Amino acid sequence: MAQPASRTREVCALLTDGSTVRLREACPDDRGRVLRLYQEMSADNLRRRFFAVSRRSGEQAADRLCAPPRPGHRTLVALQGDQLIGVAEYEAVDEPASAEIALAVADDFHHRGVGTLLLEHLVHMARANGVEVFTADVLADNHLIQKVFADLGLRVTRQYDGTTVRGTIRLAPDERYLSAVDLRGRSADIASMQPLLRPRSIAVIGAGTRPGSVGRAILHNLREAHFAGRLHAVNPHAHAVLRIPAYPSVTDLPQPPDLAVLAVPAAVVPETAARCGRAGVGALVVVTSGLDAGQSADLAAACRHWGMRLVGPNCLGIANTEEPVRMNATFAVTRPLPGTAGVAVQSGGVGIALLDGLSRLGIGVSSFVSLGDKRDVSSNDLLQWWECDGRTELALLHLESFGNPRAFSRTARRVARRMPLLTVDAGRSDAGRRAAASHTAAAATPTMTRQALFAQAGITATRTLGELLDCAAMLHSQPLPAGERVAVVSNAGGAGVLAADACADAGLTVPELPSDLVDELRALLPAGAGAENPVDTTPAVSVRALSGCVDRIARSCAVDAVLVALVPTALTSAVGAELVTALTTQAPGGPVRPPVVAVLLDQADRVRLLAAGDGRAVPSYGEPQSAARALRHTVERGRWLARPPGGIVEPAGVDSPGARALVEAFLRRVPDGGWLDARETDRLFACYDLPRPRQAYAVTEQETVEAAARLASPGRAVVLKAEGPALLHKSERGGVLLDLHGEQQIRAAHRELTARLGTAMTGVLVQPMAARGTELLAGVVQDEVFGSLVLFGLGGTASEVLADHAARLAPLTDTDIHELLTAPRCAPLLFGHRGSPPVDVRGLEDLLARLSRMADDLPELADAECNPVIAGPDGITVVDSRVRLLPHCGGDPYLRRLP
């Protein structure tokens, strides 16, 4: 539906019951709807809103709320369909940083989260306009609105005065507020997904009578899966399809279905979706491909207007194997087996491959969703569903894009502590990237940003689908290893060597075994066996002796995992239940058995599960490299679970308002954005108390001499750095002259720079010569998809050549900061290497925390580079820096809204 030009852009969000509302600023056209809201309000609710029962109060409120915008006043309205169901406003009265608020919700929509949702968006709008505090006067018996304020998650204080209460709400968001928003969003999201994944009735629209049609295949799969609910076909040219009654239109069905699956031509998808909405359908799955941009937008708009969740378009379909649903609304040939793996993919082909692979392993799926073009339902929705469905124990994701990486990361961090999350790191190439002119931006590759997201969120990222299934088999059947020590047991020396090499290549260790354990193993094994690690049992080993060897190693606590690599012999050809039982048996009262993995070099399958017949299983791989990589992934998951989640670091002495004012002033002067000059950069860094050297900006030769005299202590040299918009890489242009002593050298250096750079040089930056230390790089890059990325690693002129950097998404926790410091290859230099003293690690931690805060405060910060950062035992100094600002139009990533 077209909106009047005077109306602002709408956003959609979910209520607690899963229904959709539209939120936007009020406009004069809304006066009649707002007045109707108050006219239909009960006398008791009118009294609570206006402190008196007066219809005239409603008229005055409608006039005020729907007046043209004025400074310090904003009004938000909530609509469902064509009905206005709620309104919230704030108005700054005495000072710009404080505003009074009022809230009203239609009587029929109480206890559905309308007021809380309006307040969340009002808080976001107010903070963007400099408001720090909300105040509200409410009647003491208005317990509903007081509960809304209390449950918001922000700091609320109350002051009682007879029959009224004055509430004060501090708008600064913190972890408590974000967690409260998460909880509300999760409840609403799960409720909205019920018609999609637990439908009581399904209509397949476009189910043809011709064999081979997509709609017919979906209808067939639903029937063959024995879908528990009502099943209908929609086909205007048939009375039945596959003996299932067919109807001309969705509006002709006996009852509106919870779910409609659309397999119709692209041109009619938007109108078919709108017809479904008018009929009362709860959710849509659109398998149709080939929609153009306009058709996709119209489809999404129809779903938003009628409150339907949408999967697709251009997807394979969805499935839920739980009882009693038994839904297979896909056109895949393979029927998903019931199980505990949740699967979400964007590519239908990848989805088919994963379903086949999981079926071969016997793992099965709990629910499967082919996301397609992701116009609505995304991986965020699925993670929250699996978190609460009571069945899913393992999640597999194939994502080609991220709609809201920060929200995804926050959800994934929480869900990954309950179940393993696996993904394929697709799209690792740098093709198409155009880095900004700085070392930091050049280092921030798309692979690095994704890996930062995965590492922080605890997601196991593999490089191929095969590796994904390798890891799924390991996590499904084995406990997590406590560390990276692996014992290799083999009945052939060469196979043991290959397996040990594979472990080393994967970053695992194959340690020497304790002497007493070696003696015990020799007593168990045939003559000539090697009992060191790798353990060579010889081809003459029996299954019993082999099992006893593995059992003794597993109980020794000398290693964290056991890899059994076997070649076929007459004695071991019957590897099966006997060996698997021995490998998985847990001694009563003994230590928890480490994971055991088999490598059968004659195995045709890449990976399979060897079952013991009592539910236990051992993953078996066709080559040692696959087993070692899967073990490595489980080691990393164990480490992620063992470390504390960490908390956001809040450095002291930060002037966020001052930084905000500087950024806004620069962008008013340079609307398209650009690089700050040296003095602006220094002022911005001063707002975050970053460790900078004493410095001065000079233009003329005489000013340079005088600045050097002020800055340099007796006997200490100075540095001249040419400044100018075109001199981003000063060293490459010969714009940095070091170790200058005395007036004569400084004058000569200034003249040399002037002659070399000409008009490109607008002045020079004068600094005392930095003390010796390790040259590092620290910086921030704003990724258009992932948000702010903080980088750290080796710096100096060789920064890009050596490419020794790590990255994490802002805001950083203390755990993230520790990982940033220890991840680069140069990390040993920081903590003392070969007798050298460690650098000021606390100073580096503080620097990264301040850069993270700056990135989080300023979404306009496109690129901030500190290179080099000189780190020594006595302190940290940012010797050179550059900052680029760009206009930012993105919204709050944590604000509840649908895409």
N, C-alpha and C positions, 0 to 999 in steps of 0.2 A: 504494500500500500504506500502510495506517495505521501510524504510528509510536507506540511506547509513550510515554505522557505524560512519562516521565522524560527522554526524549531531547531534545537541543537541535535547533534548526532546522538542516537540512542545506543545504549549498551544493554545486553541481556544478561541475566543472572538467574540462579536457581533459588527457590524457596525451600524450606525444610521438607515439604512434601514432594519435592522433585519437579514441581511445576515451574514454568518460566515466566519471569516478569521483565518488562522493559523499563529502563531507568534513563531519565534525561532531565535537563534543566526545564523549568516551567517557562511558558510563554503566554502572552495575552490571550491566545486562542484557548487556553486551558481553563479560563475563568468559570465557564459553565460546568465543567467536570468537577472542579474543586468545590464549587458551591453545592453541587449535587452530593458530593462526599459528606459535607457537613449536614445537609438537609436530611439525609438518610441515616444519620448517626443517632443512636439512642440518647435519651435525655441524660442518662448517667454518664455516658462517654463525652457528651457535650460539656457537662459540668467539669469533668476531669481535664478536658482540653482547655476550656476558657474560664474555669473557676465559677461559672454561672451557666444556667440553662437559658441561652439566648440565641435565637436564629439570626439576629442582627450581627452577632459576633462572627458567625460563619460568613456572612456577606462581606464584612470588613476584612476578614482574613483572606478571602478569595481575591478581593481587590488588591491587597498588599502583595500576596504571593505571586500573582500573575502580572504585576506591573513590569514595565521594561526594566532591564538590569540597571542597578545602581551600585556605586562603590560600597564595598563592605557588606553586601547582601547577596545571598544565593538561595535558590529554591530548587529542590529536586522532587520530581514526581515519579511514582511507580504505576505502571499500567499492565493490566493483563487483558489481552484481547483489546476491546475498545473501552474498557472500564478503568477509570482512575481509582486505584485502591489504596494509595498512601501518598503523603506529602511530608517533606522535612525541609526546614529552612534554618539558616543562621544569619545573624545580623550583628556586625560590630557596632557597638554603641559608644563606649567611652574611649577605647583605645583599639588600634588595628589588630593587636595580637590577641584580643579576647572578643568572643562573640556569644550572644545568647542564641539558644536553639529552641525550636518547637517541632513537634512530631504528631502526626495524626494518621490513623490507619482505619480503613473501612471495617465496620463491625464484623462482617462475615470473614474477614481475613486476619483476625487476631490469632496469636499462637502459631503462625506459619512463617515467622521470620521476616516479615515485610519491614517492620520498624528497624530491626538490627541491620538489615541489608542497606536500607536508606542511610542509616547513620554511618556505616562503613564508607560508603561513597561520599557522604558529606564531609567526613573527616579527611578523606583524601583530597577533596576539592579545597577545603579550608587550609590544610597544610601547604598546598601549592600556592595559596594566596597570603601566606605569612601568619595565619592564625595559629596560635599555640594552645589556647584554652577555650573550651566550651563551658557555658554556664546555663542552667535551666532551673526555673522555679516550678515545682510540681506540688500537688496536694499530697498530704501525708498518707491518705488512704489509696493513692494511685500506685498500688504495689506493682502493677504490670510494667509501667514505664520505669520504675525504679529498678526492677529486675533487668530490664533491657539495658539500662546504663551499667549495672553491675556486671552483667555477663559479657559486656563488650570486650573486656580484656585490657582496657586502658585504666590508668590510675584515676579513681573516682573518690572524691570526698563529699560528705554531706553535712549540712548545717541546718538543724531543725529550728523552726520559728513558729510555734503554735501549730496551726493546721497546714502549714506549708513546709517544704523541704527545698533548700537551695543546693543543687548538685554542681560540682565543679569537675570537669573532665579534662585531664592533661592529654594532649593529642600526640605526644612523642611516642611512636610505636616501639615496642621492645619484643623480646622473645615471647613473653606471656601473651601479648596481643596477637602476634603472628600465629602462635599455637591455637589460640581461640578461634581465629579466622580459619585455620586449617581444619579444626574439628567441625565447625559449622559447614564448611565447604564439603568435607567428606560425607557428612550425613545427607546433605542435599544432593550431592552427586550420586550416591548409591541409590537414593530413592528415585532419582530420575532415570537410572539405568534398569529398573525393574521391568518396565514394559519391553525393553530391548533384550535382556538376557534371561528373564523369567516370564515370558509372555504366557497368558492363558489362552490366547487365540492369535492366529497368524493368517494373513491374506497374502497370497502371491499374486501380484498384479502384473500381467503380461505372461501368464502361464499358457504356453501355446499347446496346440494339439499335435504339432509336428515334432517327431523324435529329433533330438539334437538341439532343441531350443533351450536357452539358458533358464528361462522361467520354468519350463517343464522339468528340467533337471533338478532345480531347487525343490519343486513340489515333490518329485520322486524321492529325493533324499530325506525330506521331512517325513514322508510317509514311511519310508524304510527304517528310519530311526525310531518309529513309533512315538511321534510327538504326542505328549499327553493331553494337549489342549485341543480346541476346535481349529480345524484347518479348512480354509476356503481358497478357491481359485477365482480370479477376476479375468474374464475373457468375454467380450461382447459377442463373440461369434461361436460360442459353444455353451452347451448346457452342463457339461462335465469334462474334466481333464483328469485322466488316470483314475476314473471312477470317483473323483472328488467333485462335489457340486461346484458349478461355476456361475458367476453372476456378472451382469453387464458392467457394473461399476461398483466401486467401494461404497457408494451411497446406497446401493441396493442390498447390501449384506444385512442379515437379520440383526446383528449387533456390531458396533464399531470394534474392530480388532485391536488388541494391544499393539501388535507389530504388523507393519506392511512391508513386504519385500518387493521393490520395484525393478522389473526387468523389461522396461518399455523403451522405445526409441528416445534418444537424447532430446529431441525437439519437444516432446510432450512431458518430460520429467517434471519441470516446474509446475505446470498446471495439475498434473496428477498428484504432486505433493500437496498443493493447495487444497485439492479436493479431499485428500486424506485428512488434512487438518480440519476442514469444515465438518467432516464426518465424525471427528472425535478420535482418530487414530493416535496412539501414544508415542510411537517411535517408528522410524523408517530405516531400512537398509536399501541403499541404491547401488545395484551392481552394474548399472548402465555406465558405459565409458563414452568418451568423445564429446562430453559437454563443453561448450565454449565458456569463456569467462562470464558472459552475461547469463547464460543458463545456470551455471554454478552459483552465481550470486543470487539469482531468483529462487533457486532451490533452497539455499541457506536462509533467505529472507522468509520464505513460506514456513520453514521449520521453526524459526524464531517467533514468527507472529502467532503460530498455533501451538507453540510450546512442545514440539516434538523433538526428541533427540535423534541424531542422524549419524549413521555409519556410511562412509563413502562420500561421493560416488566413486565409480571405477574400482570396485572391490570384488573379492571372491565370496563374501558373505560372512555369516557368523555361526557359531555352534556352542551349545552348552550341554555337556553330557550328564549333568547331575540328575538324580532322581528327585521328583518325578518329571522333570522338564523334557529331557531326551530330545533336544532340538538340534537338527543339522540343516540350517538354512544356508548351505553353500552349494556350489555346483562342482565341488571337487569329486574325483572318482573315489578316493579313499575315504571311508567313513571314520571319523575320529574315534579312537578307543577311549572309554572312560578312564580317567586317571587324575593326576594331581598337578599337571603342568599347565599353567596359563600361557597362552601364546597370542601375541599381538604383532602383526606385520603390516607393512605398507604395500609390499609387492605380493600379488596373488601367487605368482610362481614360487616365491620363497616360502609362502604359507603352505603350499602343497608339498614342497620338499621337507619342511619341518614336520608336517603331519605324518608323512610317510616314514621319516626317520624315527620319530617318537613311537610310532606303531611298531616298527621293527624291534626297537629296544624294549617294547612292552611297558613303557612308562605311561602312555596315554595322556589325555588332556582333560582339564576341568572345563575350561572355556577357551574358545578360539575366536578372534576378531580380526578380520582383514580390514584395515583402516582405509585403504585406498587413498583418495585425495585429502582425507582428514579435514573435511569442512566443519566438523563438529567434534565428535567423539575422538579422543586421542589416547596416547599411552598414559597420560596422567589419570584419566578416568578409569582405565583398566587396572592400573596399579592400586587405586583405592578400592575397586571392586574386589580384586583378589585378596587384598589385605583383610577383607571382612566377610568373604563368602564361605569361610569355614572348610574349604576343600583344597584350595591351591597351596602347594608347598614349594613350587619352583616356577619362576616366570621367565619366559623367553621372548625377547623383543628384537624386531628388525625394523629400525627407524631410519628413514632417509632424510627426515627433517625434524626440527624441534620448534613447536609453536611458542612455548614459554619455558625456556630452559631453566630459569630460576625456580619456577613453581615445580617443574619436573624434578629438579635436583632436590628440593626440599621434601617432596613426596617420596622420592626414591630413597633418600637417606633413612627415612623412617621405615619404609617397607623392607628395605634390604636387611634390617636387623631382625626381621621375622622370617624371611625366606631369601634364597639366592636369586639375584636378578642377573640374567645373562643377555648379552646382546652381541651382534656382529658390528664391528666398527666399519661401517660401509662409507664409501666416499672419501678415502684417505688422501686422494690426490690433491695437489695444490692448484689444479687447473682453474683458471678463471679468477684467481685471487690477485688483487692489486694492492700491495702493501703500501702504506704511507712511507714517507721518506725518513724513516728512523730505524735504528737497529732493533728497537723493541717491537715495532709493528712488523718488521721483516721476520723476526723470530717467531711471532705468534701465528703459526700455521693453523689451518682448519683441523688438522690431526691433533695438534697440541690442545686446542680448545675443547675438543670432544674428550680427549683423554683426561683433561683436568676435570671435566664434569663427571666422567665415569669414576675417576679415582676418589673424588670427594664424596660421591653418592654411594660408593660401595658396589658399583656395578661391575660385573666380570665381563670384560670386553674381549672378544675373540676376533681373529682376522678372517675366518671362513666359516661357512655353515657346518662343514665337517668338524671343525674344531669346537663349534658351539655344541654339537651333539656329543662329541667326546667328553666335554666338560659336564654336560647334563647327565650323562651316564654315571660319571664319578660322583657328582653331588647327590644324585638320587639314591645311590646304593652304599656310599661309604661315609664315615665320619670325617670331619675336617682334621687334617694333620696339625700337630702342635708346633711344627717347625719345618725346616727345609731339608733335614737329614734323611737320606734314602738308603735303604739296604737293597742291593741288587742280588737276586738269587737266580741262577740259571743252570740248566743241565748241559750247556755247551759254552766253552770259554769265549768263543767269538761273539756269541749272542750277548753274553754278559758285558763284554767290552762295548758293543754297540749301545746297549742299554745305559751303561755308565756314561758314555759320551753324550747320549741324548739328555740325560739328567743334567750334566754340566752345561750343555748348551742352553737348557731351559732355566739356568740359574739355581739349580738345586745342588746339594753337596752329597757326595758319596764318601762318608768318613770311614776311617779304620775302626774295626770293631774291638771292644775290650778283649784282653787276652783270655780271661776266663770264659767268655762267650765263645771265642774261637775254639778253645779246647772242647767245650761241650758240643759244638757243631761237628768237629772232627770225629767225635765218638759216635755221632748219629749217622754220618755219611759214609759212603763206600771208600775203600782205600784209594788214594790218589786224589781225593777231593781237595779243593782249595777253600779254606774256611775264612779267608780274609774277605774284604768287601771290594769288588763283587765276589759273591760266594759261588764257586764252581762245583756243583754237586756231581759232575760227570754224567754221561749218558746212562750209566748203569744204575742210577738212583731209582728206587721204587717210589710209588705214590706215597706210601706210608712214611718213608724216610724224608721225602721232600716235604710232606705236610708237617712232620715233626720239626724239621729245620725252620720252616717259615713260622711255625707256632712259637718256637723258642726265641727267635729274633723279635717277633712281635711283642713277646712278654718281657723282653730285656730292658725296655726303656732306652736303649742305646740309639735308636733311630725313631723318626716320626712317620715313616711310611715304608712299605715293603713292595718292591716291584719284582714279580716273578716272571722271568723271560724263558720260554720253553720252545725247543724244537722237537718235532715228532720223533719218538722212538717207540719201540715195542712196549716198553714199560710205562710210558707216559701218554700213549695214544688214547687212553680211555679217560682223559681228564674230564671230570664231570662232578657229580654230586659229592663224591667222597672227598675230593680235593677242596671243592668250594666250601663244604661243611667245615673242614679243618681250617681253612683260611678265615672263616668268619666266626668261629666258636669263641665265645667270651668266657674265660675262666671265672667261676664264682668268687667274688670278693677281690679279684685281681684288678690290675690297672686297666683302664679303657684301651681296647685294642686299637692300634693305629690303622689307618686305611691300608688295604692290600689291593694291588692292581696286577692283572695278568697281561702278559704279551705273548700271544701264540703266533709264531712266525709263519705257520701254515694256514692261518685264518684268512678266509676270503673277505669277510666283512671288515670294514674299517673299525667298527666297535660293536660289541654286543654284550649282553649281560648273561653271565653264567649263573644259573639259579641253583640253589641248594635244595629246593623242594619245600622249604619251610618259610619262604618269604625273603630269606637272605639271598644276596647276589654279589658277585664280584665282576667289575667291568673288565672286559678282555679286549685288547687292541691288536690290530694286525701289524703294527710297527712300534718300536719303542719311542719314537719321537712324539707320536700322538699321546701315549701314556704320560710321558714326562711333561708335556705342555699342560695336559689336564691336571696333573698333580700340582704344577706351578700355580695354576689358577686357584686351586683349592687352598694352597698355602697363603696366597695373597688375600683370599676371603677371610681366612682365619685370623690373619693379622689385622685386617680392617675391623673385624668384630671385637678383637681384643683391645684395641686402642680406645681411649675415651672419645666420645663424640666431639668434645671441645665446645668452647663458647666463643662468641664474637668478642674480639678484643677492642676495648674502647680506650684509646690513648688519651692522656690528659693534655691540657693546654691547646685544644683545638678551637679555632674560631670559624665555625661553619658559616654563620651569617656574613662574616667579612669575605669569605671565599665566594659565597653566593653573589654578593654585591659586585665583586670584581668580575666574575664571569658574566653577569648580566650587563655590566657596563661595557665590557669588551664586545659582546654580541650586539649591543645597540650600535656601537661604532662600526663593527664589521659583521653585518647580518649573516653573511655566508660562512663566517668562521675563518680561522687561520691560526698561525703560530704566534704565541706571545713573544714579546721581546724580552731581553734579559731582565729588565727591571720589573716587568709585570710577572715574569716567572718567579723572580725572587720574592715578590710580595705574596703571590699565591702560596709558595712553599712556606713562607713565614706564617701563614694562617694555620698550617699544620705542623709547625715547629720542626720541619725537616732539618737535619744537620747540614748546614751550608757553611762554606768558608766566608771569611770577611772578604768583601769585594766592593768595587766601585766602578761606575760606568763613566767613561770619558770620551770626549770627541776630538779635541785638539791634542797636539803633541804636549803642550804645556800642562793641560789638565791631566794627561796620563802621567807625567813626571810627578806632579803634585799628589795624585792618588797613590802612586807607588810609595812615595815618601810617608804618607799617612799609614799605609797598610803593612809595610815591611818592617819587621824588627831588625835591629842591627845585625848585619851579616847574613840575613835571610834573603834569598832570591825571590823574584816575582815572575808571574806569567802574564802574557798579553794574549787575549783571545779576540779575534775580529768578530764584530757583530754586524748583522744585516739580514734582512728577510731572505736573501738568497744564499746565506751561509749556514745552512743547517748542519752540514758535515764540514766543520772548520778544518779538521786535520787533513782531509783529502784536498782541500783548496790551499793548503799551506797557511792557514789562518791562526795557528797556535805557535807561539814562540816561548820557549821554556828557559828557566834558569838564568834570568836576567839580573845583573848586579849593577847598581850605580846609575846615575843620571845619564851618562854617555851611552851605555848599552840600551837603556830604555828608549832614549830618543832615536837611536839608530833602528831599534826594532819597530817603533811606530812608523818611521819613514819606509822601512822595508814592507810592512803590511800595506801601507797606503799605495806604494808603487805596484805591488803585486795584485791587489784586489780592486783598486780604483774606486768607482762609485758604488760597487757592491758593498763596500764597508761603510757603515754609518757611524761607527764608533768602536771602542774597544772595551773589553771587560778586564779589569786589573785584579789579580788575586795573588796572595802570597803563595809561593811554591809549596805544594802539598808534601807532607811527610811520606816516606815510603810505606808501602803496604800492598795488600792483594787488591787487584783491580777487578771490580764486580760490576754487574749491571742489575738495576732494579727499575721496574717501570709498570705502567698501566696501558693497556690497549682496550678500546671499546669495540667489541665485536658486535656487528649489527644483529646477530641472532642470539648470541650467548650472553651479551652484556659485558661488564667490566672483567678483564682478565689481568691478574697481577703476575708479572714475570720476574724471575730471579736467576742469576747464573754468572758465568764468567764474563767480564766486561773488557773494556779497552778497545783498541782498534781492530783486534782479531775476533771480536765478539761474534760476528756473522760467520766467519770462516770456521771457527771451532764449534759453533752451534751447541754450546753446553748450557742449556737453559731448562728450567721447569716452570710450570704455570699452575695457578689455581684461580677459580672464579671468586670474585669479591661478592660479599664481605667475607674476610678470612677469619677462621677460628684460630685459637692458639695451636690446635693440632695441624691445621693447614700450614701455618707459619713454620712449624717445626719441619714438616715434610718439604716445604719449599727450600729450606736451608740444607736439607740432607739429600735431596734428590739429584742435584747436578753432580757430574763426575768430579768437579773441583771441590766438593764438600770437604774432603780430608784437609785441604789447605786452611779451612776455617777453624778446625778444631785442633790444630797442631800436627805438623807432618814432619817426620824425621828430625825431631828435636826442635823445630821452630815453635815459637809460642803461639797459642790460639789467638784469634782475633776477638774483638769485642762482640761476641755472639748476641748478647742482650741488646746491644746497639742495633745490630742487624734486624733482630726480631722487632724492635721498636720502629725501625724504618719501614719495614713491610706492613706493620699494623697501621702506620700513618698513611702510607700510600693506599691501603685498602679503604681506610675511612674517607680519604679524598675521592677515591673512585666511587664509593657508595653515595657520598654527598652530591657529587657533580656528574650526572649522566652526560653532560656536554663535554666531559673530558675524553676526547677521542684518542689522545696519545700523550703520555707523560713518560719521559725517559730520564733516568739518572745514570749516566755513563761517562766516565767511570765513577763508581763509588769506591773510595779508598778505605779499606778496612785494615786496621792495625790493632795491636793489643790494647791501645789506650783510647780508641774511639773510631767513629765512622764519620766520613765526610763525603758529601755529594759534590764532587769537583766540577762536573759539567751537567747541564740539564736542559731540556727543551720541552715545551708543552704546546699542544694543539687543541683548540676548542672548536666544536661544531654545534650547530643548532640541534636540539634534541626534541623529538616529537613523541617518544615512547611513553607508555603509561606505567603505573605502579605494577610490577610483576606479581605482587601478592594480593592485588585487589580482586575480589571475586567477580568474575564475569565470564561469559561464554565467548568463544572465538568468533 
